Amino acid sequence: MNQNTTLEILKQGILLEKRGKVFYANAAENSKDPDVKSIFQIMTNEENEHIKFLEEQYVHFEKKGKFNFVPGIDQGTYSVTEKVITKTISDRVSAVSYEAAAISLAIDMENRAINVYSERAKNATDPDEKEFYQWLAEWERGHHKILFQLDQELREKVWMDNNFWAF
């Protein structure tokens, strides 16, 4: 495990999370729909937890040359967010609204984080490092799943509203 490479990846992860936090906070502030606002506020809090976790890992790795990571620790519960995401949100939010655009951009951000961690896991030779980055990629996939589900509902709504279905 190359300490400089690992620290650079952790710094890159912290930066991605901080950008995500700012993005989600801004999206929450500008969203007109209370449920979508709530989703973005939850995502802001989640990103803050990710930042704290990655900063702790950075400090520990810098001092000791290893992660302070216990495999199998909870990656956060998405049940609260999943309960907020209901068909009524997609019924109230336009597929061409600020909220829909923010959801689409958020999916791209989560994809970027997944790719960073997945690539590092693929290239890692140390089993602990590989497991750590796979775990981080899964953490981000949880966010992606929530956003993707909502985006799909909005997309289907616009398809139905515009008769894009072939049947």
C-alpha positions as CSV (number, residue, x, y, z in Angstrom):
1,M,0.0,0.0,0.0
2,N,1.6,3.3,-1.1
3,Q,1.0,5.8,1.6
4,N,1.2,8.9,-0.7
5,T,-1.3,7.4,-3.2
6,T,-3.7,6.4,-0.4
7,L,-3.5,9.8,1.2
8,E,-4.2,11.4,-2.2
9,I,-7.2,9.2,-2.8
10,L,-8.5,10.1,0.7
11,K,-8.0,13.8,0.0
12,Q,-9.8,13.4,-3.3
13,G,-12.7,11.6,-1.5
14,I,-12.9,14.4,1.1
15,L,-13.0,17.0,-1.6
16,L,-15.8,15.1,-3.5
17,E,-17.8,14.8,-0.3
18,K,-17.4,18.5,0.6
19,R,-18.5,19.5,-2.9
20,G,-21.4,17.2,-2.6
21,K,-22.3,18.7,0.8
22,V,-22.4,22.2,-0.6
23,F,-24.3,21.1,-3.7
24,Y,-27.0,19.2,-1.6
25,A,-27.3,22.1,0.9
26,N,-27.8,24.6,-2.0
27,A,-30.3,22.2,-3.6
28,A,-32.2,21.9,-0.3
29,E,-32.3,25.7,0.1
30,N,-33.6,26.3,-3.5
31,S,-36.1,23.4,-3.7
32,K,-39.7,24.4,-3.6
33,D,-41.0,21.0,-2.8
34,P,-40.8,20.1,0.9
35,D,-40.2,16.4,0.4
36,V,-37.4,17.0,-2.2
37,K,-36.0,19.6,0.2
38,S,-36.0,17.0,2.9
39,I,-34.2,14.5,0.7
40,F,-31.5,17.0,-0.1
41,Q,-31.2,17.9,3.6
42,I,-30.7,14.2,4.4
43,M,-28.1,13.9,1.7
44,T,-26.3,17.0,3.1
45,N,-26.2,15.3,6.5
46,E,-25.0,12.1,4.9
47,E,-22.2,13.9,3.1
48,N,-21.1,15.6,6.3
49,E,-20.9,12.1,7.9
50,H,-18.8,10.9,5.0
51,I,-16.5,13.9,5.4
52,K,-15.9,13.2,9.1
53,F,-15.3,9.5,8.4
54,L,-12.8,10.2,5.6
55,E,-11.0,12.8,7.6
56,E,-10.6,10.4,10.5
57,Q,-9.3,7.8,8.1
58,Y,-6.9,10.3,6.6
59,V,-5.4,11.3,10.0
60,H,-5.2,7.7,11.2
61,F,-3.6,6.5,8.0
62,E,-1.1,9.4,8.0
63,K,0.0,8.5,11.5
64,K,-0.1,4.7,11.4
65,G,0.0,3.7,7.8
66,K,-3.3,1.8,8.0
67,F,-7.0,2.5,8.0
68,N,-9.0,2.7,11.2
69,F,-11.8,0.8,9.6
70,V,-13.9,-2.1,10.8
71,P,-15.3,-4.1,7.9
72,G,-19.1,-4.5,8.1
73,I,-19.7,-1.2,9.9
74,D,-23.0,0.4,9.1
75,Q,-23.0,2.5,6.0
76,G,-26.0,4.5,7.1
77,T,-29.6,3.8,6.8
78,Y,-31.4,4.9,3.8
79,S,-34.8,3.9,5.1
80,V,-35.7,7.4,6.1
81,T,-34.9,8.8,2.6
82,E,-36.6,5.8,0.9
83,K,-39.7,6.6,2.9
84,V,-39.6,10.2,1.8
85,I,-39.3,9.1,-1.8
86,T,-42.8,8.2,-2.8
87,K,-44.8,8.3,-6.0
88,T,-46.3,11.6,-4.7
89,I,-43.0,13.3,-5.1
90,S,-42.8,12.5,-8.7
91,D,-46.4,13.5,-9.1
92,R,-45.6,17.0,-7.7
93,V,-42.2,17.6,-9.2
94,S,-41.9,18.5,-12.8
95,A,-39.3,16.4,-14.8
96,V,-38.0,19.7,-16.1
97,S,-37.8,21.6,-12.8
98,Y,-34.9,22.8,-10.8
99,E,-35.3,19.8,-8.5
100,A,-35.2,17.3,-11.3
101,A,-32.0,19.0,-12.7
102,A,-30.5,18.9,-9.2
103,I,-31.3,15.2,-8.9
104,S,-29.7,14.5,-12.3
105,L,-26.5,16.4,-11.4
106,A,-26.4,14.7,-8.0
107,I,-26.5,11.3,-9.7
108,D,-23.4,12.4,-11.8
109,M,-21.6,13.4,-8.6
110,E,-22.3,10.1,-6.9
111,N,-21.2,8.2,-10.0
112,R,-17.9,10.1,-9.9
113,A,-17.3,9.1,-6.3
114,I,-18.3,5.5,-7.0
115,N,-15.8,5.5,-9.9
116,V,-12.9,6.9,-7.8
117,Y,-13.4,4.3,-5.1
118,S,-14.1,1.4,-7.4
119,E,-11.0,2.2,-9.5
120,R,-8.8,2.4,-6.4
121,A,-10.2,-0.9,-5.1
122,K,-9.5,-2.6,-8.5
123,N,-5.9,-1.4,-8.5
124,A,-5.2,-1.9,-4.8
125,T,-2.8,-4.8,-4.0
126,D,-3.3,-4.7,-0.2
127,P,-6.4,-6.7,0.8
128,D,-7.4,-4.2,3.5
129,E,-7.1,-1.3,1.2
130,K,-9.1,-3.1,-1.5
131,E,-11.9,-3.9,1.0
132,F,-11.9,-0.3,2.3
133,Y,-12.4,1.2,-1.1
134,Q,-15.0,-1.4,-2.1
135,W,-16.9,-0.4,1.1
136,L,-16.7,3.3,0.2
137,A,-18.0,2.6,-3.3
138,E,-21.0,0.7,-1.8
139,W,-21.6,3.6,0.6
140,E,-21.9,5.9,-2.5
141,R,-24.0,3.4,-4.3
142,G,-26.6,3.8,-1.5
143,H,-26.9,7.5,-2.4
144,H,-27.0,6.8,-6.1
145,K,-29.8,4.3,-5.7
146,I,-32.0,6.8,-3.9
147,L,-31.4,9.5,-6.5
148,F,-31.7,7.2,-9.4
149,Q,-35.0,5.8,-8.2
150,L,-36.5,9.3,-8.0
151,D,-35.0,10.3,-11.4
152,Q,-36.6,7.2,-12.9
153,E,-40.0,8.1,-11.5
154,L,-39.7,11.7,-12.9
155,R,-38.6,10.3,-16.3
156,E,-41.5,7.9,-16.5
157,K,-43.8,10.8,-15.6
158,V,-42.6,12.9,-18.5
159,W,-42.7,9.9,-20.9
160,M,-46.4,9.3,-19.9
161,D,-47.3,13.0,-20.1
162,N,-45.8,13.3,-23.6
163,N,-47.0,9.9,-24.9
164,F,-43.4,8.6,-25.5
165,W,-44.5,5.1,-24.8
166,A,-44.8,2.8,-27.8
167,F,-47.9,1.1,-26.5
